[in-house]
Amino acid sequence: MTDPEITTVHVDLLLTEGFVLTEFAAVVDQLRLANRIALKPFFSWRSLSATGGAIACSSDAYVETAPFESYPEADYVFAIGNSDPSHPDLSLGRLIDSYVSRGIKVILLAEAASRYIGERGDQNLTTHWENRAVLQEKIGLEETTQVLATEQGQIITSAGMGSTVDVVLNIMSRHIPAATVTAVANVLLHDRIRDLGTLQPFGGSSVALTGDKELDECIALMQANIEEPLPISELVRLVGVSSRSLERRFRDKLASRPAEYYRALRLNKANNLLLNTSMAINEIALACGFPSGFTPHYRALFGLTPQAARKARRRGGANVG
């Protein structure tokens, strides 16, 4: 029998084909853990899709869903990303409006957030840093620092992926005892509940990847100077270590040389632009610091030319992007 003093918080999860299992699990597992730890039914949840039935995630697992409802009843709804901001099923504007009109808080993760921002043109919302290039091309989204999540009225937009854990923990803290929230984080081995205003790694903050202060400072400088790469000699000067020391640190911590690592950062950004925007390949090359030699460098890292990668993406190549 349900404790009459417990007000259960109801959560809907909106899924589309190819949804990101990491994000789905980050929501459901935490709600389940909170109920288990507290021995009380604090949360209930259900999975919904446009058609109902079994919906496949990007990892080939399936989740059984009920169809979307015209008049939903919930306290929160999560729209899960699906690794493709242009996917037609992510155009959820009317459904989102139906939740908002009924006073339900809406949380849009990663690509779902990107699609919403692209359709509404709101510059003040956030999404995963990888998706910003797409929005910069489509709506002229400004180059602003990226936080984990933004909350405006009934809409929360989030970077998704690992930050989904922090978003859910923050929402939980509005309804259940702080000790229970901490216990959930501890079970997940999540040692710090990040504030939603925390900067995304690679989205504008200085990122500690290795724990080596000078090495991480060098990586941050590389990330901040993609279009016009800094010479390694200039990185050495700015970080304040010798060339030999920097080479050794990259080799020991990252099994790479500074120039190789820097080039790979730029090529990975180029790959994101190539597969997710309609920018010309020569424009992508220049935007990622390759005035020449882009194609052979790209082929060496990814195993095919930029032209072939873009064609495979358009054909729906499963192993591209």
C-alpha positions in Angstrom: 0.0 0.0 0.0 1.3 3.5 -0.9 2.2 5.7 2.1 -0.5 8.5 2.1 2.2 11.0 3.1 4.2 10.3 -0.1 3.4 12.4 -3.1 4.8 10.4 -6.1 6.5 12.5 -8.8 5.5 11.3 -12.2 8.1 11.4 -15.1 7.5 10.8 -18.8 10.4 9.9 -21.2 10.0 10.8 -24.9 11.9 8.4 -27.1 12.6 8.4 -30.8 14.3 5.7 -32.9 18.1 5.7 -32.2 17.7 7.4 -28.8 20.8 7.6 -26.6 20.8 4.8 -24.0 23.2 6.6 -21.7 20.7 9.4 -21.2 17.7 7.1 -20.8 19.5 5.0 -18.2 20.7 8.1 -16.4 17.1 9.1 -15.8 15.5 5.8 -15.1 18.3 4.2 -13.0 18.4 7.2 -10.7 14.6 7.3 -10.1 14.8 3.5 -9.4 17.7 4.0 -7.0 15.9 6.8 -5.1 12.9 4.6 -4.6 15.1 1.6 -3.6 17.2 3.6 -1.1 14.3 5.4 0.5 12.0 2.3 0.5 9.3 4.7 -0.7 7.7 5.3 -4.1 9.0 8.8 -4.6 9.1 8.5 -8.4 7.2 6.7 -11.2 8.0 6.8 -14.9 6.9 5.7 -18.3 8.4 5.6 -21.8 6.5 7.2 -24.7 7.0 7.4 -28.4 5.1 8.6 -31.5 3.9 5.1 -32.5 4.2 3.2 -29.2 5.7 -0.3 -29.2 9.4 -1.3 -29.1 11.8 1.6 -29.9 15.5 0.8 -30.6 18.3 2.9 -29.1 21.6 3.7 -30.8 23.1 0.7 -28.9 20.6 -1.8 -30.4 18.7 -2.3 -27.2 14.9 -1.9 -27.2 12.5 -0.2 -24.9 8.8 -0.8 -24.9 6.7 2.4 -25.1 3.2 3.7 -25.1 2.0 6.3 -27.7 2.4 10.0 -27.1 -0.7 11.6 -25.5 -2.6 14.7 -26.5 -3.3 15.6 -22.9 -0.4 14.3 -20.8 -0.4 14.0 -17.1 3.1 14.2 -15.4 5.3 16.4 -13.3 8.3 16.2 -15.6 9.0 15.1 -19.1 12.4 14.2 -20.5 13.0 14.3 -24.3 16.0 12.0 -24.9 18.5 12.8 -27.7 19.2 10.4 -30.5 22.6 11.5 -31.9 21.1 13.2 -35.0 19.7 16.7 -34.4 18.1 16.7 -37.9 16.1 13.5 -37.2 12.5 14.4 -38.1 11.1 12.6 -35.0 12.9 15.1 -32.8 10.6 17.9 -34.0 8.6 17.8 -30.8 7.5 21.4 -30.5 3.7 20.9 -30.5 4.0 18.0 -28.0 6.4 20.1 -25.8 3.9 22.9 -25.9 1.1 20.5 -24.7 3.2 19.6 -21.7 4.0 23.3 -20.9 0.4 24.3 -21.2 -0.4 21.8 -18.5 2.2 23.1 -16.2 4.7 20.2 -16.7 8.4 20.9 -16.5 10.2 19.9 -19.8 13.8 18.7 -19.9 15.4 18.6 -23.4 18.6 16.6 -23.6 21.4 17.1 -26.2 20.0 16.7 -29.7 16.4 17.2 -28.5 17.6 20.5 -27.0 19.4 21.4 -30.3 16.3 20.8 -32.4 14.1 22.9 -30.0 16.7 25.7 -30.1 16.9 25.5 -33.9 13.1 25.7 -34.3 12.5 28.4 -31.7 15.7 30.4 -32.2 16.4 31.0 -28.5 20.0 32.0 -28.1 19.9 31.7 -24.3 19.4 27.9 -24.1 22.1 25.3 -24.1 22.9 22.0 -25.7 25.9 19.6 -26.1 29.0 21.4 -27.3 29.2 19.2 -30.3 25.8 20.4 -31.6 26.7 24.1 -31.5 28.4 24.0 -34.9 25.1 22.9 -36.4 23.2 25.7 -34.7 25.8 28.3 -35.6 25.2 27.4 -39.3 21.4 27.1 -39.1 20.4 30.1 -36.9 23.6 32.0 -36.3 23.9 30.8 -32.7 26.4 33.0 -31.0 29.8 31.7 -29.7 28.9 31.7 -26.0 30.3 29.6 -23.2 28.4 26.4 -22.7 26.9 25.3 -19.3 25.6 21.9 -18.4 22.0 23.1 -18.4 19.8 26.2 -18.6 16.4 26.6 -17.0 13.9 29.2 -18.3 10.4 28.9 -16.9 9.2 25.4 -17.6 11.9 24.6 -20.1 15.3 23.0 -19.1 17.8 22.4 -21.9 20.8 20.3 -21.2 24.0 19.0 -22.8 22.7 15.5 -22.0 25.1 12.5 -22.0 26.9 12.4 -18.6 25.4 15.7 -17.4 22.0 14.0 -17.4 23.0 12.5 -14.0 23.6 16.0 -12.6 20.3 17.3 -14.1 18.3 14.4 -12.5 20.0 14.7 -9.1 19.3 18.5 -9.1 15.6 17.8 -9.9 15.4 15.0 -7.3 16.7 17.5 -4.7 13.5 19.5 -5.2 11.3 16.6 -4.0 13.2 14.2 -1.7 15.6 14.5 1.3 19.1 15.7 0.6 20.5 12.6 2.3 18.7 10.4 -0.2 20.0 12.4 -3.2 23.5 12.0 -1.8 23.0 8.3 -1.4 21.9 7.9 -5.0 25.0 9.8 -6.1 27.2 7.6 -3.9 25.8 4.4 -5.4 26.5 5.7 -8.8 30.1 6.6 -7.7 29.2 10.2 -8.7 31.5 12.1 -6.3 30.2 15.6 -7.0 26.7 16.8 -8.0 27.5 19.6 -10.4 25.5 22.8 -10.4 23.5 23.2 -13.7 25.6 26.4 -14.4 28.9 24.4 -14.5 30.7 24.8 -17.7 30.8 21.8 -20.0 34.2 20.1 -20.6 35.3 21.3 -24.1 32.6 23.9 -24.0 34.5 26.8 -22.6 35.9 25.7 -19.3 39.5 24.7 -18.5 39.3 21.0 -18.5 41.5 18.8 -16.3 42.0 15.6 -18.4 45.2 14.3 -16.9 45.7 15.9 -13.5 49.0 17.3 -14.9 48.5 21.1 -14.5 50.8 22.2 -17.3 49.6 19.4 -19.7 46.0 20.3 -19.1 46.7 24.0 -19.6 48.3 23.1 -22.9 45.3 21.1 -24.0 43.0 23.9 -23.0 45.0 26.3 -25.2 44.8 23.8 -28.1 41.0 23.6 -27.7 40.7 27.4 -27.6 42.8 27.8 -30.8 41.4 25.5 -33.4 40.9 27.8 -36.4 44.3 29.4 -36.1 46.5 26.8 -34.4 49.3 28.0 -32.2 52.8 26.7 -33.0 54.0 24.1 -30.5 56.9 26.5 -29.6 54.3 29.1 -28.6 52.4 26.6 -26.5 55.6 25.7 -24.8 56.2 29.4 -24.0 52.7 30.0 -22.8 52.6 26.9 -20.5 56.1 27.6 -19.2 57.8 24.2 -19.7 60.5 23.0 -22.0 59.8 21.4 -25.4 61.3 18.1 -24.1 59.2 18.2 -20.9 56.0 18.8 -22.9 56.8 16.0 -25.3 57.4 13.6 -22.4 54.2 14.6 -20.7 52.1 14.0 -23.8 53.9 10.6 -24.4 53.5 9.4 -20.8 49.9 10.6 -20.3 48.3 10.5 -23.7 50.6 8.2 -25.8 50.9 10.9 -28.4 53.1 13.8 -29.4 51.8 17.4 -29.0 51.5 18.1 -32.7 49.6 14.8 -33.3 47.2 15.4 -30.4 46.5 19.0 -31.6 45.9 17.8 -35.2 43.5 15.1 -33.9 41.5 17.7 -31.9 41.1 19.8 -35.0 40.2 16.8 -37.2 37.6 15.6 -34.8 36.0 19.1 -34.9 36.2 19.0 -38.7 34.5 15.6 -38.7 31.6 17.0 -36.6 31.1 19.9 -39.0 31.4 17.5 -42.0 28.8 15.1 -40.8 26.3 17.5 -39.2 26.4 20.7 -41.4 26.2 21.6 -45.0 29.4 23.7 -44.9 31.7 23.3 -47.9 34.6 21.0 -47.2 37.2 23.8 -47.9 35.4 26.0 -45.4 35.5 23.3 -42.8 39.2 22.8 -43.4 39.9 26.5 -42.9 37.7 26.6 -39.8 39.7 23.8 -38.3 43.2 25.2 -39.1 43.9 23.3 -42.3 44.7 25.9 -45.1 46.2 22.9 -46.9 46.6 19.1 -46.5 43.2 18.6 -45.0 42.1 15.5 -47.0 45.2 13.4 -46.4 45.2 14.2 -42.7 41.5 13.3 -42.5 42.0 10.1 -44.4 44.9 9.1 -42.1 42.7 9.4 -39.0 39.3 8.3 -40.2 40.2 5.8 -43.0 38.3 7.6 -45.8 38.2 11.0 -47.5 36.0 13.8 -46.3 33.9 13.5 -49.5 33.4 9.8 -48.9 32.5 10.3 -45.3 29.9 12.9 -46.2 28.4 10.7 -48.9 28.2 7.7 -46.5 26.5 9.9 -43.9 23.9 11.0 -46.5 23.2 7.3 -47.4 22.7 6.6 -43.7 26.0 4.8 -43.2 25.8 3.1 -39.8 29.5 3.3 -39.0 30.0 7.0 -39.9 29.6 9.8 -37.5 
